[in-house]
Amino acid sequence: MIKTPQIGTQAPAFSAQVIGGEYTTATRISLADLKGQIVVLYFYPKDDTPGCTTQACALRDDWAEISAKAKVIGISIDSIKSHEKFIKKHSLPFSLLSDEEHHIAESYGVWVEKNMYGKSYMGMERSSFVIGKDGKIKGVLSKVKPHDC
């Protein structure tokens, strides 16, 4: 099992399709493309579910303040098509990245075993990472609850 990156370590590299925010069409981006910016990667389980919608809409509602401080990118295993619908339905002003094979989630240690109704399955842990302009982890928020956003 891959451990969660720690503060002060280099953020795990990635390259994937993103949509929303400044990306009006699906575009492949990498962590290297974001160097020189403060970036918040927030991992969430699934588009348009109650908790994930609460979290996304809280970010949307505080967007003026948040966007002045950092570039925000949400990451789930949903497809770009699903992300487009989620963005449109809730007027989300930020980008959503598609990690359908959960490689990025694994590299950040947030693809974990979960339990629901006595059944175990693998899924995304709701966590956020603040990445500094130098590409290093500056903050980690693990096991975030939607109402804490």
C-alpha positions in Angstrom: 0.0 0.0 0.0 1.3 3.4 -1.0 1.5 5.9 1.9 0.0 9.4 1.7 2.7 12.0 0.7 3.9 13.9 3.6 4.4 17.7 4.1 7.8 18.7 2.6 8.0 15.8 0.1 7.7 16.1 -3.6 4.1 15.8 -4.8 3.6 12.6 -6.9 3.6 13.4 -10.6 0.6 12.8 -12.8 -0.8 13.3 -16.2 -4.6 13.0 -17.0 -7.5 14.6 -18.8 -9.2 17.6 -17.1 -12.3 19.7 -17.9 -13.9 22.8 -16.4 -12.6 26.1 -15.2 -10.0 27.4 -17.7 -10.3 24.1 -19.7 -13.4 24.4 -21.9 -12.6 21.2 -23.7 -11.0 18.0 -22.3 -7.2 18.7 -22.0 -4.4 16.5 -20.8 -2.4 18.2 -18.0 0.4 17.2 -15.8 1.7 18.3 -12.4 4.7 19.8 -14.3 2.3 22.1 -16.2 1.2 23.5 -12.8 4.6 24.3 -11.5 4.9 27.9 -10.2 1.3 27.9 -8.9 -0.2 26.9 -5.6 -2.4 24.0 -6.3 -5.1 22.2 -4.2 -5.9 18.7 -5.4 -9.0 17.5 -3.8 -9.9 13.9 -4.1 -13.6 12.9 -3.9 -15.5 9.6 -4.4 -18.1 10.3 -7.1 -19.8 13.1 -9.1 -23.3 14.1 -8.2 -23.6 12.1 -5.0 -24.8 14.0 -1.9 -21.5 14.4 0.0 -19.5 15.2 -3.1 -22.1 17.7 -4.3 -22.0 19.4 -0.8 -18.2 19.6 -1.0 -18.1 20.9 -4.6 -20.9 23.5 -4.0 -19.1 24.7 -0.8 -16.0 25.4 -2.9 -18.1 27.1 -5.6 -19.8 29.3 -3.0 -16.4 30.5 -1.6 -14.8 30.6 -5.0 -13.8 34.3 -5.0 -11.7 33.8 -1.9 -10.3 30.4 -2.7 -9.3 31.2 -6.3 -7.4 34.2 -5.2 -5.1 31.8 -3.2 -4.8 28.7 -5.2 -5.7 26.7 -8.3 -8.2 24.0 -7.3 -8.6 20.7 -9.2 -11.0 18.0 -8.1 -10.1 14.4 -8.8 -12.4 11.4 -9.0 -12.5 8.2 -11.0 -15.5 9.5 -13.0 -15.2 10.1 -16.8 -14.7 13.5 -18.4 -18.4 13.2 -19.7 -19.6 12.7 -16.1 -17.4 15.6 -14.9 -19.0 17.9 -17.7 -22.5 17.1 -16.5 -21.5 17.6 -12.8 -19.9 21.0 -13.6 -22.9 22.2 -15.7 -25.5 21.0 -13.2 -23.9 22.8 -10.3 -22.2 25.7 -12.1 -18.8 24.7 -10.8 -16.1 27.2 -11.6 -13.1 24.9 -11.1 -11.5 22.0 -13.0 -12.2 18.3 -12.5 -9.6 15.7 -13.4 -10.6 12.2 -14.6 -8.6 9.4 -12.8 -10.6 6.4 -14.2 -7.8 3.9 -13.6 -7.2 5.4 -10.1 -3.4 5.7 -10.7 -3.3 9.2 -9.3 -5.4 8.3 -6.3 -3.1 5.3 -5.6 0.0 7.5 -5.9 -1.4 9.9 -3.3 -2.5 7.1 -1.0 -6.2 7.8 -1.2 -7.4 4.7 -3.1 -8.3 2.7 0.0 -10.4 -0.2 1.3 -13.8 1.1 2.5 -16.7 -0.7 4.2 -20.4 -0.2 3.7 -23.2 -2.4 5.1 -20.6 -5.0 6.0 -19.1 -5.2 2.5 -15.5 -4.2 1.7 -14.6 -2.5 -1.5 -11.9 -0.2 -2.9 -12.7 3.5 -3.3 -11.6 7.1 -3.1 -10.9 8.6 0.3 -12.0 12.2 0.5 -8.7 14.0 1.0 -6.9 17.2 -0.1 -3.3 18.1 -0.8 -1.9 21.6 -1.0 1.1 21.7 -3.4 3.4 24.7 -3.3 4.9 26.6 -6.3 8.0 24.3 -5.9 6.0 21.1 -6.4 6.3 20.1 -2.8 3.4 19.1 -0.5 2.6 22.0 1.8 -0.6 20.6 3.5 -2.5 17.4 3.8 -6.2 17.2 4.8 -7.1 13.5 5.2 -10.5 11.9 5.6 -12.3 15.2 5.0 -16.1 15.3 5.8 -18.3 17.1 3.3 -19.8 19.3 5.9 -16.2 20.5 7.0 -15.6 22.1 3.6 
